[in-house]
């Protein structure tokens, strides 16, 4: 992790404060119709660069200005021309939860960076809600997903360049850790790239772009495989499963992608002394025991309010245990006890129920059924991945952004579908039976 001195050495405080203002003015001068596409496209590579410490100054600057980037997305969405949709009231629960989190960590001994990340989470929630309000139909949904996917395409060469520069591993375990990025942090970037780009490769119309989408997805799959992370690979398989089943009927696309991935993996393996794929031979892990230790030895000591009002505790993790919980839900319980983790668990449960309900009734949405299935797969895998990684509640990664975005969309769509089925039961039955009539949900 970067120290505060490193931030201020590379990005002096006056620049740190003025840079968002200058960038904001430049952003406002940009044509209104281009602001949101540019902001969404820039978001993934911007946040990914902030996760690559060995890049030096660019990584420090990107991480320091992460909140400004998210505010740019929020402003672009608010000022975007066109109508705005009404969101589910449940999705607005993310706002008060974001605002109360800093209260729990104010008295911790390492509060500086956790508080900055908490502020960035607030900015991210505002950005997500603003973007979600611009998604009023299938076309706007496709645009948002496409621009995010394009951002991951732009980030892929940056990550791959670590192999050329020799900065592809950091811990000495021969795992793919581009520019010193922790596997649990950069692995979600591989997953998002594979999932979103693979969908674009199948659903896209432009042949040249489909090749780019397919190449990026294949590269991401190769990098994920080389990361040696079982969590990354399971999550990646989950989010790509809906498109994967479709590709079984399109070998002309699937075979070249698999070939690209295998060639890339073979090139990397030829340059290393040990095989990073050896980790896949066993599913043994200490995460379960660590989770139980965290519950018994730490969370149980402050089960209701977590770190609220404590002294001498660390916000990053329990220093006495000497390790992180590697669990998003236990991290929230450690931070805010039942007061904080319970609402997040309720939101997670409601989001998954909404995703399943929408997927079951996808014929009532004027949205590509394959995209609906892909987003639903993302929703379930995001929460499953939370049991081994805390990134779903971290705004320094696009993983947290798409988590709240997809949650908001599914909660809103579920409400829309339920109302439509109540008011138009006959039409809903026809649509669900496969009759071709215009969808209105």
Residue pairs with C-beta under 8 A, 6 or more apart in sequence:
1 113
2 53
2 59
2 60
2 63
4 112
4 113
6 60
7 16
7 60
7 63
7 64
8 16
10 56
10 57
10 60
10 61
10 64
11 19
11 60
11 61
11 64
11 65
16 64
16 65
19 65
19 68
20 65
20 67
20 68
20 71
23 65
23 68
23 72
24 68
24 71
24 72
24 75
27 35
27 39
27 72
27 75
27 76
28 75
30 38
32 79
32 80
32 81
33 80
33 81
35 75
35 76
35 79
35 80
36 73
36 76
36 77
36 80
36 131
36 134
36 147
37 143
37 147
38 76
39 69
39 72
39 73
39 76
39 77
40 73
40 76
40 131
40 144
40 147
40 148
40 151
41 147
41 148
41 150
41 151
41 154
42 69
42 151
43 69
43 70
43 73
43 148
43 151
43 398
43 401
44 148
44 151
44 152
44 154
44 155
44 189
44 192
44 398
45 151
45 152
45 154
45 155
45 158
46 62
46 66
46 69
47 62
47 66
47 69
47 396
47 397
47 398
47 401
48 155
48 158
48 159
48 186
48 189
48 398
49 55
49 58
49 59
49 62
49 155
49 158
50 59
50 62
50 63
50 66
50 396
51 59
51 63
51 181
51 182
51 185
51 186
51 189
51 396
51 397
52 59
52 158
52 162
52 178
52 179
52 180
52 181
52 186
53 59
53 179
53 180
53 181
54 167
54 170
54 179
54 180
55 179
59 179
62 69
63 396
66 120
66 395
66 396
67 116
67 119
67 120
67 123
67 395
70 120
70 123
70 124
70 126
70 127
70 395
70 401
71 123
71 126
71 127
73 127
73 130
73 131
74 123
74 126
74 127
74 130
74 131
75 130
77 127
77 130
77 131
77 133
77 134
78 130
80 134
82 134
82 136
82 140
83 136
84 133
84 134
84 136
85 132
85 133
85 134
85 135
85 136
85 412
86 133
86 412
87 129
87 132
87 133
87 408
87 411
87 412
88 408
88 411
88 412
88 414
88 415
90 347
90 350
90 411
91 129
91 132
91 407
91 408
91 411
91 412
92 129
93 343
93 347
94 125
94 128
94 129
94 347
94 404
94 407
94 408
95 122
95 125
95 126
95 129
97 340
97 343
97 344
97 347
98 118
98 121
98 122
98 125
99 122
100 336
100 340
101 118
101 121
101 335
101 336
101 340
102 115
102 118
102 119
103 308
104 305
104 306
104 307
104 308
104 335
104 336
104 340
105 111
105 114
105 115
105 118
105 307
105 315
105 335
106 115
107 307
107 309
107 310
107 311
107 313
108 114
108 307
108 310
108 313
108 314
108 315
109 312
109 313
109 314
110 314
110 315
110 316
111 315
114 315
114 316
117 394
117 395
117 396
120 395
120 396
121 393
121 394
121 395
121 400
123 395
124 395
124 400
124 401
124 404
125 404
127 401
128 401
128 404
128 405
128 408
129 408
131 144
131 405
132 405
132 408
132 409
132 412
134 140
134 144
135 141
135 144
135 409
137 366
138 365
138 366
138 367
138 368
141 367
141 371
141 409
142 368
142 371
145 196
145 199
145 200
145 371
146 200
148 192
148 196
148 398
148 402
149 193
149 196
149 197
149 199
149 200
149 213
151 398
152 189
152 192
152 193
152 196
152 197
152 216
152 220
152 398
153 193
153 197
153 212
153 213
153 216
155 189
155 193
156 193
156 216
156 219
156 220
158 178
159 178
159 186
159 189
159 223
160 178
160 219
160 223
161 178
162 168
162 176
162 178
162 179
163 178
163 267
163 268
163 271
167 178
167 179
167 180
168 176
168 177
168 178
168 268
169 175
169 176
169 177
169 272
170 177
170 179
170 180
170 181
171 177
173 228
173 274
173 276
174 228
174 272
174 273
174 274
174 275
174 276
175 183
175 226
175 227
175 228
175 229
175 276
175 279
176 183
176 223
176 226
176 227
176 228
176 268
176 276
177 183
177 186
177 227
178 186
178 223
183 227
183 228
183 229
183 232
184 229
184 231
184 326
184 388
184 389
184 391
185 391
185 397
186 227
187 224
187 227
187 229
187 231
187 232
187 235
187 389
188 232
188 235
188 385
188 389
188 391
188 397
188 398
188 399
189 220
189 397
189 398
189 399
190 220
190 221
190 223
190 224
190 227
190 232
190 236
191 220
191 224
191 232
191 235
191 236
191 239
191 381
191 399
192 239
192 398
192 399
192 402
193 216
193 217
193 219
193 220
194 217
194 220
194 221
194 224
194 236
194 239
194 240
195 236
195 239
195 240
195 243
195 374
195 377
195 378
197 213
197 214
197 216
197 217
197 220
198 213
198 214
198 217
198 240
198 243
198 244
198 247
199 243
199 370
199 371
199 374
200 209
200 210
200 213
201 210
201 213
201 214
201 217
201 243
201 253
201 257
202 243
202 246
202 247
202 250
202 253
202 370
203 368
203 370
203 371
204 210
204 213
210 253
214 253
214 256
214 257
214 260
215 257
215 260
217 240
217 257
218 257
218 258
218 260
218 261
218 264
219 260
219 261
219 264
220 236
221 236
221 240
221 257
221 261
222 260
222 261
222 262
222 264
222 265
222 268
224 232
224 233
224 236
225 233
225 261
225 265
225 277
226 265
226 268
226 276
226 277
227 276
228 276
228 277
228 278
228 279
228 280
229 279
230 279
230 280
230 283
230 285
231 385
231 388
231 389
233 280
235 381
235 384
235 385
237 244
238 377
238 380
238 381
238 384
239 374
239 377
239 378
239 381
240 377
241 377
242 370
242 373
242 374
242 376
242 377
243 370
243 374
246 370
247 253
247 254
248 254
269 275
269 276
269 277
287 326
287 327
287 387
287 388
290 323
290 325
290 326
291 325
291 326
291 327
291 330
293 321
294 318
294 321
294 325
294 327
294 330
294 334
295 330
295 333
297 318
297 320
297 321
298 318
298 320
298 321
298 334
299 306
299 330
299 333
299 334
299 337
302 308
302 310
302 337
303 333
303 337
303 338
304 337
304 338
304 339
305 336
305 337
305 339
306 333
306 334
306 335
306 336
306 337
306 339
306 340
307 313
307 315
307 334
307 335
307 336
308 336
308 337
308 339
313 319
315 335
316 324
317 323
317 324
317 325
317 331
317 334
318 334
324 331
324 390
325 331
325 334
325 390
326 388
326 389
326 390
327 386
327 387
327 388
327 389
327 390
328 386
328 387
328 389
328 390
328 391
328 392
328 393
329 341
329 344
329 345
329 386
329 387
331 390
331 393
332 340
332 341
332 344
332 393
333 340
333 341
344 393
347 407
348 383
348 386
350 411
351 379
351 383
351 406
351 407
351 410
351 411
352 379
352 380
352 383
353 414
354 407
354 410
354 411
354 413
354 414
355 375
355 376
355 379
355 380
355 406
355 410
356 376
357 414
357 417
357 418
358 365
358 372
358 376
358 410
358 413
358 414
358 417
359 372
359 373
359 376
361 417
361 421
361 428
361 432
362 369
362 372
362 373
363 369
363 431
363 432
363 434
363 439
364 417
364 420
364 421
364 428
364 431
364 432
364 439
364 441
365 372
365 413
365 417
365 439
365 441
366 438
366 439
366 440
366 441
375 406
375 409
375 410
376 410
378 402
378 406
379 406
379 407
379 410
382 392
382 399
382 402
382 403
382 406
383 392
385 391
385 392
386 392
386 393
391 397
391 399
391 400
392 399
392 400
392 403
393 400
393 403
394 400
395 401
413 441
416 441
417 441
420 428
420 440
420 441
421 428
424 440
427 437
427 440
430 437
431 437
431 439
